[in-house]
Amino acid sequence: MARQPRFKYPGAVYHVMARGDGGKPLFLQKEDHESFLYWLEKICGSHGWRVHACE
């Protein structure tokens, strides 16, 4: 069953996670991880989003 849609309002804070299945690594190559961070920065900048923590 799909989850309910998020409530959206100005100034809302969302907890978003990305992790591998069963504790497996999400990225197998360092370059893939760096590419993900590059695009995350670009998208956040273009949409005015802020990342509070990134590991």
ZIMOSUL-V186541 format. One record per backbone hydrogen bond with DSSP energy under -1.0 kcal/mol. NH is the residue of the N-H (numbers start at 1). CO is the residue of the C=O. If there is no record, write none. Layout:
nh=NH co=CO
nh=NH co=CO
This chain:
nh=12 co=9
nh=23 co=20
nh=24 co=21
nh=33 co=29
nh=34 co=30
nh=35 co=31
nh=36 co=32
nh=37 co=33
nh=38 co=34
nh=39 co=35
nh=40 co=36
nh=41 co=37
nh=42 co=38
nh=43 co=39
nh=44 co=40
nh=45 co=41
nh=46 co=42
nh=47 co=43
nh=48 co=44
nh=49 co=44
